[in-house]
């Protein structure tokens, strides 16, 4: 499965290209957000961001959880923070500054 940086996920924040994060998973919900029972606006507000707390706070059915997993396209790289990328450039040597 593909690993994405938070920076990469954050780029997918429009109604035509809508990704969210849940725990460490990355989900492309572009084709689903208009069908969301809670309305489009909540998902548009979470576009390109971590939806974990919001998803858990609402309390979703088992069916919703199973449906969410069908949209999973990858994971967020361990230790990536906003602005960092998963692949290291030759000058960084994979270390943080």
C-alpha atoms as one frame of an Amber mdcrd trajectory, in Angstrom:
protein
   0.000   0.000   0.000   1.226   3.518  -0.787   2.587   5.747   1.970   1.776
   9.462   1.812   3.089  12.459   3.735   0.689  14.793   5.521   1.770  17.443
   3.032   0.693  15.255   0.105  -2.692  14.461   1.674  -3.273  18.168   2.367
  -3.104  18.885  -1.386  -6.256  16.817  -1.960  -8.712  19.261  -0.441 -11.334
  20.069  -3.056 -14.670  18.589  -4.031 -13.045  17.149  -7.168 -10.124  15.631
  -5.256 -11.016  14.888  -1.642  -8.788  12.817   0.634  -9.022  12.417   4.392
  -6.974  10.680   7.059  -8.447   8.295   9.612  -5.936   7.017  12.150  -2.988
   6.250   9.877  -5.068   5.480   6.788  -5.520   7.723   3.764  -8.915   7.623
   2.049  -9.966   9.040  -1.319 -13.629   9.882  -0.745 -14.052  12.054  -3.844
 -16.776   9.806  -5.263 -18.534   9.363  -1.906 -18.742  12.754  -0.217 -21.948
  13.797  -2.046 -23.646  10.656  -0.696 -22.538  11.178   2.920 -25.626  10.903
   5.164 -24.304  13.693   7.398 -23.995  16.077   4.468 -21.263  17.148   2.101
 -20.117  20.139   4.139 -18.603  18.125   6.995 -16.427  16.137   4.603 -15.442
  19.220   2.615 -14.320  20.820   5.889 -12.142  17.763   6.598 -10.685  17.555
   3.084  -6.933  17.021   3.217  -7.018  16.700   7.009  -7.204  14.135   9.808
 -10.829  13.113  10.369 -10.167  10.647  13.198 -11.585  12.624  16.114 -14.611
  13.818  14.167 -15.395  10.314  12.878 -15.024   8.777  16.329 -16.972  11.536
  18.106 -19.997  11.086  15.847 -20.116   7.329  16.279 -20.622   5.498  13.009
 -22.297   2.178  12.272 -20.381  -0.970  11.426 -21.661  -0.538   7.875 -20.125
   2.960   7.704 -16.800   1.623   8.975 -16.783  -1.132   6.355 -17.703   1.397
   3.645 -14.907   3.742   4.766 -12.356   0.969   4.294 -13.367   0.533   0.640
 -11.962   4.021  -0.031  -8.559   3.388   1.571  -5.690   4.185  -0.795  -2.722
   4.151   1.550  -1.258   5.208   4.861   0.397   8.250   6.360   4.115   7.717
   6.816   5.263   7.173  10.391   6.822  10.276  11.839   5.743  12.596   9.054
   4.655  15.989  10.235   3.014  18.789   8.326   5.409  20.015   5.688   7.562
  16.850   5.714   7.615  14.318   2.918   8.017  10.578   3.171  10.815  10.333
   0.635  14.012  12.029   1.717  15.946  14.248  -0.634  19.637  13.520  -1.224
  20.628  16.602   0.777  18.602  15.647   3.852  19.909  12.127   4.282  16.579
  11.302   5.919  17.277  13.355   9.017  15.183  16.117  10.518  16.491  19.599
  11.057
